[in-house]
Amino acid sequence: MQGSARRRQFPPAAPGSQQPGGSFYQGRHGSAKNEDTFKTSQFHFDLWFYFTLQNWVLDFGRPIAMIILPLEWFPLNKPSAGDYFHMAYNVITPFLLLKLIERSPKTLPRSVVYVSIIVFVMGASIHLVGDSVNHRLIFSGYQHHLSVRENPIIKNLKPETLIDSFELLYYYDEYLGHSMWYIPFFLILFIYFTGCFTPIQEESRMPLAALLLTGPSSLYYWYLVTEGQIFILYIFTFFAMMALVMHQKRKGLALDSNGLFLFYSFIITLVLIGAWVVWLWNDKILRKKYPGVIYIPEPWAFYTLHLSNLHSAKEGF
């Protein structure tokens, strides 16, 4: 009886390992505070390269593919090539963001990350539908530099309630879709950024691969901020990064190579946005569409206003 009543004795578990009757996450998080300080991180060239490449091809390239590829291949009542690019983006981007979080040398709030990923996919999917219709309207004469009600193909619709439907579509595309897409996107990047600090000075350097990727990455963020009309979200994220850098510097911590890459990309993005605004500062037509205090024209509005006619003239010639 005494032998059967004895409880089985287990040897002491190593820090971070799963204990009998316990949870893996309890063991892991219990030692996280001690492990985070000593973990080292190398530059994630593979993830940043794939991330930058798919951003350029699947996000920036989707409207270009829709315009360049023959209309006979993708009829107006079917998804365009750009729509399939967007579908791939909605799957690949969350995966790459999760891989970035996994490689962080610091234990990050997983629940916040997972909820952000869910909202990101919802917002990007809403944007997929609205943006698909809006870009297909270009073939019918829709002009992105004008408001919905001022567009020649929209303002004479009967009954007039149809105009309200197109404005609702525009709202889902440009406001609700963008908000649910970009807010969690920048939140995840910032959460990842909080784990990019190191006390080892040798790690606070950018390798050549990071320097080569900084240009394309910054240029994409410029497109993202201007076309998405999310300058306020971007600048608040950038200010939060700056504040965190100064706060961690007082503790003797500096950005590692991944943090430097992200931080410098945001700095160059701000310079590109400033140059874009200065260049189009006196454009009266774009000024009419963007009358607010923050004047940042969309690249596609600039295209339909100044370049689409040249493109049509070349095709006719």
Secondary structure, 3 states (H helix, E strand, C coil): CHHHHCCCCCCCCCCCCCCCCCCHHHHHHHCHHHHHCCCCCCCCHHHHHHHHHHHHHHHHHHHHHHHHCCCCCCCCCCCCHHHHHHHHHHHHHHHHHHHHHHHCCCCCCHHHHHHHHHHHHHHHHHHHHHHHHHHHHHHHCCCCCCCCCCCCCCCCCCCCHHHHHHHHHHHHHHHHHHHHHHHHHHHHHHHHHHCCEECCHHHCCCCHHHHHHHHHHHHHHHHHHHHHCCHHHHHHHHHHHHHHHHHHHCCCCEECHHHHHHHHHHHHHHHHHHHHHHHCCCCHHHHHHCCCCCCCCCHHHHHHHHHHHHHHHHHHC
